[in-house]
Structure formats: C-alpha cells, structure tokens
Amino acid sequence: MANRVPFTAYFRMVPERGEGKRFEIWRSRERIARLVWLDLNTVLEDSMPYNAAGTTGGVNFAVPGGTITWSLAQDADSNSSSMNAVAFRPQFGEFPDQLTVVGFVDQDDTTPYGEKLLISGGRVWSGPAAGAPGVTVGTMPTAANQAAAAALKTLLEAAITSVPVEMIRLEINGVAYGRGAIHFPRA
C-alpha cells in the first residue's frame, strides 16, 4: 500500500549578477524560485492522474512552499503582489544560494533502516537501527529507501527545465542524502 512519505530537496542555484546591485541579485533569486515552482507545478503537481479512489499518485508539494513579492508581475485585477514560489536562501559562508522544495511522494510502506543487533542490560536482541550519526553497515538505509531516493532525485531534476539547478541534498523518509550526509544512491 502506498503511503505519503515526506521529502525535502535542496537545490543549488546561481542567480544572475546583473550590475552587481543587491536588489538585482535578489530579484534574480526570486525569478529562479518562481520558475522552479512553475516547472514543478506544471510537470508534477498538475499532471498527476486521479485513480479510482479519487486520490492522486506521484508527488505533491507543500503549499505554500514560499512566496515572493514580484511587483512587476501584477495585473490590473490583482489585490496582491505576492506570487507562489519555492523557498530560497541566499549564499551564506560556504553554503551556496539554495532553493528548498518540500513535499510528499507516494512510496510503499518500508522502514528506512534495517534491524541491527542490540545489547542492553545483559540481553541481546534485534531491533530497529538508528541512522546517522554513527553510520555503519548495520545502520545504512535499506535498498528500498535508496531506490526511492534515486527515483525522486531523477524525477525532480528532470521536471526543472527552465533554469539550471543542481540537487545538493535530499531528505526522504528520515534519511538524508547529499551534502553533509550519505552519498546519493545511483539510479
């Protein structure tokens, strides 16, 4: 049975620098965030077919994922200059400009980690493994979780076509892949 599994994807973006003015760079970030939201909404969210039970399959995104104030996009009938966009964060220290996509994906019910040998109070038994920080062979994510992460990474990267972005981190079902975590699994 499919289950809605939460995920958070982080993408590296490179805003246009223009004349080097802060406001121009900020507007470029907002433009990229809007274009990524439009790509994801058009390709993944709006194209999900309804099944016989009346529910969708695939991916949906937490809304609002973020908003931008884009006054140039107002029309005469608009009461607000806010537009939907994915969340973004400017470069800070060693961290690049980032886009954050939060959502849910349909995935079979699986545990993200296998079981490992537990020793406590003079007893020995098998139990659920905890993930990082002490990643060992017994605490590596299951093959099903790695396959789901690889499929989701491919799906998200293929859906974003308007601007060049690179996925740098993906958190799915409590397991983090990419920057500061386990390497991305191969598709």
N, C-alpha and C positions, 0 to 999 in steps of 0.2 A: 504494500500500500504506500502510495506517495505521501510525502509529508512536506510541509513548507519549512525549509531549512534557511535560517538567516545567513546572509553573507555581507561582507563589507569589502569593497575593492578600492584600491588606491592606485591612481594613475599619475605618472609624471607628465607635465606639460611644459612647453616653452612658449611663454607669451611673446608677442611682438613688442619690440622695444620702442618703436617709433622714434621720436625725438629724444627719448630718454626721460621724459617727464613722468612723474609718478602716476598722475591721473590717466595718462595714455596707457601705461602698463596695466593699471588696474582695470580699465575698460577692456583691454585685450584679454585679461583673465576672465572677465565676465562674459565676453563674447564666446570664448572657448567653452566655458561652463554651459552656456545656453546651447551651443551647437552639439555638445556631447549629450545633453539632456534630450534634445530633439532627435538625435540618432537613436538613442536607446529607446525612447518612447515610440518612435515610428517603427523601428525594426523588431523590437522585442515585446514591448508592452501592448501596443495596439494590434499586433498581428497574432496574438495568442488565440487559438480557436477554443470555443466552448465545447465541452464534452457533453454526454447525455445527462449527466448530473447537474449541468448548468454551471460548472466551475471551470476555470481555465487551467491549463497546464503550462509548464515552462517557467518563465521568470516574471516577477513583478517587482516594482521599486517602491520603496517607502516614499510617500508623498505627504508633505512637501519634503523633497530632498534638499531643497535650498531655494532661495530666490535671489534675484539681482534687481537692482534699480536701473533700468535701462530707459532713460527718458527719451532717447531718440526713436524708440520703437512704439511710442504712444500713438494712438489714433484719436480721432475726434470723439469717439464714444467711450473711451477708456476712463475709468474713475481712478485708476492707479497706474503707476509706472513700474510696478513690480511684475516680474516675469519668472516663470519656472526655470530652474537651472539646477545642475548638480552642485554640491558644496565644493568650494575651493579654498585653498590656503596658500598664501604667498610663501616664497622661499624664506627660510629662516635657518641660519647657520649652515650645517651640512645637509639639511633636508631641502629637496628641490620644491618648486611650485607643484602643488598636488591637487588633484580632483578626487572627491570621495563619492562613491556610489554605494548606497545602502539598499538592500532589497531582500527578496526571498526567492528560493529556487525549489522546484519540485524534485525531490530526491527520495529514493527508497529509505525506509527506516533502517539505519545502520548506526552502530556505535562508532564514534570517530577513532577510538583507540581499542586495541585488543585487551586481553587479560594478561596479567603477569603474576608471578609468584609473590605472595605477601607473607612476611614473617612478623608476627606480633604476639607478645605475651606467651611465648613458648609454643605457639601454634603456627602451622603452615597451611595456607590455602591459596587458591587462585582468586583474583578479584580484578576489578576494573583498574586499568593503568591510568595514571595522571600524565598529562602531556608535559610540555616544557615547564620549567627549566631543566632538567636533567634528562635530555632526550637520549635514550638508549635503544637497543634493538627491541626491548620489551615495551617501549613507550612510543614507538613510531606509529604514525597514523595507519589505519587499515587500508588495504588496497582499494576498497570501495570509496573511501573518502578521498584518496589520491586521484582516483579516476574522475570523481565528481568535480574536484578542483581543477583538473586539467581540462575537462569539458567546459566548465564555466569560464575559465580563462580564455579559451579559444572562442567561445560564444560572444563574450563581451568585447574582445579585441576585434572580432570580425564585424560586430554591429557598429562600431565607431568608425565612420568613414570620412567625416567632414574635416577633421583635424588630426594631425599626427600626435598620438599619445602612446605611452608605454606603461603597461601594468607593472607596478613595483612591489605590490603586496596584496594578498588576498586572504581574508579570514572567512572560513566556511565551517560551520558546524563546530565551532570552538577550536579549530586548528588554523594556525597562521602559516602562510607560505610566502616566500619572497624576502623582502628587506627585513633584516633582524629576526628571521625565523628560519624554517626549513626551506630548502630549495624547492622551486616549483617542480612538480612532477612532470614527466614527459607525456605528451599527448599520445 
